[in-house]
């Protein structure tokens, strides 16, 4: 006969929570008072100020994060991110992460805001002398604390609404006065914030592709840009080979000539400029910004072959010019003649120093996380623009010293092949991406188009074959 007493058997879920708590306890035992203060600061956006003030240990903060459903046995990544930021990488093993894994997942999983990250990084770099000077400058408005830290100082400025994610004026002034080397961090934060805002205001490539696929088939005026005006339009080619302070770009003439031949074949009037200084580039931009022939043209193309860095290109005299600044000359407000018409920009330039590694293609992936690089490159916040970058932000692009660059050669080859088949420009660029990504052995390059086109760009099929002077196809090697 049953005694009526049921024995409690822990579930898998209960076991999982217990295991997590044991791991959290191990992490807590390795964090001192200073680390707890840092953890509190980094959690200000996740846990209420009242709860953080009461917390006396890391375990208290972990409990608050679990209460907010921000930390669980199934998803401990936020804590892994916090430990990574605090450089407590040896503790990541308690969460079954490595430093490299966390770094790789941050682009898609990070929860700590760029503003919080900035303040934390600044606090790590503000030494005792700089902190004393900042406190001295703001002494009248600061609470009386015996031994303030850089974190508590920045926390007070935030609490008193003297600084926030959109206004760092006071902090920038303080740093420029007592710690000028920190101003660069603030400027970088502001640039990246502006770029991120621009990205959010643009439709993503996948969004636009879905819209395009939903459009009815055919080539009606609603789905395809007009290509039947008096002339096709202008194609400007900026070809920088020689620089005052940078290395010579051997092979770029091959790219420039091929672009010239192909776009002339497509009906464009080509204007090629060589070794263009900053002042000369501005003159070119002003000329085409107000060119009267735009009214009767179908399209506008602007190609830049040069050295570059993240989101910018170099003039021949070494000036770094943001790509966004170049493109902004041709918005509807500044260039009414090109309003509602497609404006295509192709940039052959490095966007950083990283080399993309070759990865063997596999199925049945162990880790289903897909990490895509953020779309940092800014284009004007209005319709009808396309920016074709030779490589993703942060990475190099490759150029053969005699045969030209992988990207431009592939672009020209596929324009020649696919325009006669009535393929639109985005479909052509997809083929270019595939072609370029397969070159180079262990050194890889992936082009990246960004666009706000509203319709398909389909060039009319030229009556004649491509000019005989166009170069032959180049080998798929650097």
Rosetta blueprint (number, residue, H / E / L):
1 X L
2 X L
3 X L
4 X L
5 X L
6 X L
7 X L
8 X L
9 X L
10 X L
11 X L
12 X H
13 X H
14 X H
15 X H
16 X H
17 X H
18 X H
19 X H
20 X H
21 X H
22 X H
23 X H
24 X H
25 X H
26 X H
27 X H
28 X H
29 X H
30 X L
31 X L
32 X L
33 X H
34 X H
35 X H
36 X H
37 X H
38 X H
39 X H
40 X H
41 X H
42 X H
43 X L
44 X L
45 X L
46 X L
47 X L
48 X L
49 X H
50 X H
51 X H
52 X H
53 X H
54 X H
55 X L
56 X L
57 X L
58 X H
59 X H
60 X H
61 X H
62 X H
63 X H
64 X H
65 X H
66 X H
67 X H
68 X L
69 X L
70 X L
71 X L
72 X L
73 X L
74 X L
75 X L
76 X L
77 X H
78 X H
79 X H
80 X H
81 X H
82 X H
83 X H
84 X H
85 X H
86 X L
87 X L
88 X L
89 X H
90 X H
91 X H
92 X H
93 X H
94 X H
95 X H
96 X L
97 X L
98 X L
99 X H
100 X H
101 X H
102 X H
103 X H
104 X H
105 X H
106 X H
107 X H
108 X H
109 X H
110 X L
111 X L
112 X L
113 X L
114 X H
115 X H
116 X H
117 X H
118 X H
119 X H
120 X H
121 X H
122 X H
123 X H
124 X H
125 X H
126 X L
127 X L
128 X H
129 X H
130 X H
131 X H
132 X H
133 X H
134 X H
135 X H
136 X H
137 X H
138 X L
139 X H
140 X H
141 X H
142 X L
143 X L
144 X L
145 X L
146 X L
147 X L
148 X L
149 X L
150 X H
151 X H
152 X H
153 X H
154 X H
155 X H
156 X H
157 X H
158 X H
159 X H
160 X L
161 X L
162 X L
163 X L
164 X E
165 X L
166 X L
167 X E
168 X L
169 X H
170 X H
171 X H
172 X H
173 X H
174 X H
175 X H
176 X H
177 X H
178 X H
179 X L
180 X H
181 X H
182 X H
183 X H
184 X H
185 X H
186 X H
187 X H
188 X H
189 X H
190 X H
191 X H
192 X H
193 X H
194 X H
195 X H
196 X H
197 X H
198 X H
199 X H
200 X H
201 X H
202 X L
203 X L
204 X L
205 X H
206 X H
207 X H
208 X H
209 X H
210 X H
211 X H
212 X H
213 X H
214 X H
215 X L
216 X L
217 X L
218 X L
219 X L
220 X L
221 X L
222 X L
223 X L
224 X E
225 X L
226 X L
227 X L
228 X L
229 X L
230 X L
231 X E
232 X E
233 X E
234 X E
235 X E
236 X E
237 X E
238 X E
239 X E
240 X L
241 X L
242 X L
243 X L
244 X L
245 X L
246 X L
247 X L
248 X L
249 X L
250 X L
251 X L
252 X H
253 X H
254 X H
255 X H
256 X H
257 X H
258 X H
259 X H
260 X H
261 X H
262 X H
263 X H
264 X H
265 X H
266 X L
267 X L
268 X L
269 X E
270 X E
271 X E
272 X E
273 X E
274 X E
275 X L
276 X L
277 X L
278 X H
279 X H
280 X H
281 X H
282 X H
283 X H
284 X H
285 X H
286 X H
287 X H
288 X H
289 X H
290 X L
291 X L
292 X H
293 X H
294 X H
295 X H
296 X H
297 X E
298 X E
299 X E
300 X E
301 X E
302 X E
303 X E
304 X E
305 X E
306 X L
307 X L
308 X E
309 X E
310 X L
311 X L
312 X E
313 X E
314 X E
315 X L
316 X L
317 X L
318 X L
319 X L
320 X E
321 X E
322 X E
323 X H
324 X H
325 X H
326 X H
327 X H
328 X H
329 X H
330 X H
331 X L
332 X L
333 X L
334 X L
335 X L
336 X H
337 X H
338 X H
339 X L
340 X L
341 X L
342 X E
343 X E
344 X E
345 X E
346 X E
347 X E
348 X E
349 X L
350 X L
351 X L
352 X E
353 X E
354 X E
355 X L
356 X E
357 X E
358 X L
359 X L
360 X L
361 X L
362 X L
363 X L
364 X L
365 X L
366 X L
367 X L
368 X L
369 X L
370 X L
371 X L
372 X L
373 X L
374 X L
375 X L
376 X L
377 X L
378 X L
379 X L
380 X L
381 X L
382 X L
383 X L
384 X L
385 X E
386 X E
387 X E
388 X E
389 X E
390 X L
391 X L
392 X L
393 X L
394 X E
395 X E
396 X L
397 X L
398 X L
399 X E
400 X E
401 X L
402 X L
403 X L
404 X E
405 X E
406 X H
407 X H
408 X H
409 X H
410 X H
411 X H
412 X H
413 X H
414 X H
415 X H
416 X H
417 X H
418 X H
419 X H
420 X H
421 X H
422 X L
423 X L
424 X L
425 X H
426 X H
427 X H
428 X H
429 X H
430 X H
431 X H
432 X H
433 X H
434 X H
435 X H
436 X H
437 X H
438 X L
439 X L
440 X L
441 X L
442 X L
443 X E
444 X E
445 X L
446 X L
447 X L
448 X E
449 X E
450 X E
451 X E
452 X L
453 X L
454 X L
455 X L
456 X E
457 X L
458 X L
459 X L
460 X L
461 X L
462 X L
463 X L
464 X L
465 X L
466 X L
467 X L
468 X L
469 X L
470 X L
471 X L
472 X L
473 X L
474 X L
475 X L
476 X L
477 X L
478 X L
